Amino acid sequence: MGSTDNANWEFDNNEQLKIQTLVEWGVTSMPLHGAVVLRLGYALSQHEWDVYQSTDRPPHQIQAAMSAADAKELGTQLILYAELLDVPASGFPNGG
């Protein structure tokens, strides 16, 4: 389901990836529908981040349902990309 193809991503006029700041997340399941639901709360600006800090409520949120298989694939990809960024002091990924 996931893809790193640039055609699937949004870029600004300077060809920088458009991103929002993740402020919170949650996961639940809907057994009757056979779905896993991912909730992402995010901020679009420094002002929204500051408001979140004082209210503990995300200014924006999305709730996306997916199959159990897709949830497992998403989890696998998140772990893979997180481990690629995990560079210890030695300068080699995963301490190698």
C-alpha positions as CSV (number, residue, x, y, z in Angstrom):
1,M,0.0,0.0,0.0
2,G,2.8,2.4,0.8
3,S,5.0,3.9,-1.8
4,T,8.1,6.2,-1.9
5,D,7.3,7.2,-5.4
6,N,7.5,11.1,-5.5
7,A,4.2,11.2,-7.5
8,N,2.4,10.1,-4.3
9,W,3.8,13.0,-2.1
10,E,3.1,16.7,-2.0
11,F,6.0,19.2,-2.5
12,D,6.1,23.0,-2.3
13,N,7.4,25.3,-5.0
14,N,11.0,24.8,-3.8
15,E,10.6,21.0,-4.2
16,Q,10.6,20.5,-0.4
17,L,8.3,17.9,1.1
18,K,5.2,19.5,2.6
19,I,4.9,18.3,6.2
20,Q,2.9,19.0,9.3
21,T,4.0,18.7,12.9
22,L,2.6,15.5,14.6
23,V,1.4,16.4,18.1
24,E,-0.3,13.2,19.1
25,W,-1.5,9.8,17.8
26,G,-3.7,6.9,18.8
27,V,-4.8,3.5,17.5
28,T,-7.9,1.5,18.1
29,S,-9.8,-1.3,16.3
30,M,-13.3,-1.8,15.0
31,P,-13.8,-5.6,15.3
32,L,-17.2,-5.5,13.7
33,H,-15.7,-3.8,10.6
34,G,-12.4,-5.7,10.7
35,A,-10.5,-2.5,10.7
36,V,-7.6,-0.8,12.6
37,V,-8.1,2.9,13.0
38,L,-5.1,5.3,13.2
39,R,-5.7,8.8,14.6
40,L,-3.1,11.6,13.9
41,G,-3.3,15.0,15.5
42,Y,-1.2,17.7,13.9
43,A,-0.4,21.4,13.8
44,L,0.2,23.5,10.7
45,S,2.0,26.4,12.2
46,Q,4.0,27.6,15.2
47,H,0.9,29.3,16.6
48,E,-1.2,26.1,16.4
49,W,1.7,24.2,18.1
50,D,1.7,26.9,20.9
51,V,-2.1,26.5,21.3
52,Y,-1.8,22.8,21.4
53,Q,0.8,23.1,24.2
54,S,-1.7,25.1,26.3
55,T,-4.9,23.1,25.5
56,D,-3.6,19.6,24.9
57,R,-6.0,19.3,22.0
58,P,-4.7,18.9,18.4
59,P,-5.9,21.7,16.1
60,H,-6.4,19.2,13.3
61,Q,-6.8,15.5,13.2
62,I,-7.5,12.7,10.8
63,Q,-8.9,9.2,11.6
64,A,-8.0,6.6,9.0
65,A,-9.3,3.1,8.9
66,M,-7.3,0.3,7.3
67,S,-7.3,-3.5,7.2
68,A,-5.3,-5.5,9.7
69,A,-2.9,-6.5,6.9
70,D,-2.3,-2.8,5.9
71,A,-1.8,-1.9,9.6
72,K,0.9,-4.5,9.9
73,E,2.6,-3.3,6.7
74,L,2.5,0.3,7.9
75,G,4.0,-0.8,11.2
76,T,6.8,-2.6,9.4
77,Q,7.6,0.4,7.2
78,L,7.6,2.8,10.2
79,I,10.1,0.5,12.0
80,L,12.2,0.2,8.9
81,Y,12.4,4.0,8.3
82,A,13.0,4.7,12.0
83,E,15.9,2.2,12.2
84,L,17.4,3.8,9.1
85,L,17.5,7.1,11.0
86,D,18.9,5.6,14.1
87,V,22.6,6.4,13.7
88,P,24.7,5.9,16.9
89,A,27.7,8.0,17.8
90,S,30.0,5.7,15.8
91,G,28.4,7.1,12.6
92,F,27.3,3.7,11.4
93,P,23.6,2.7,11.2
94,N,22.6,0.2,14.0
95,G,26.1,0.4,15.6
96,G,27.7,-1.5,12.7
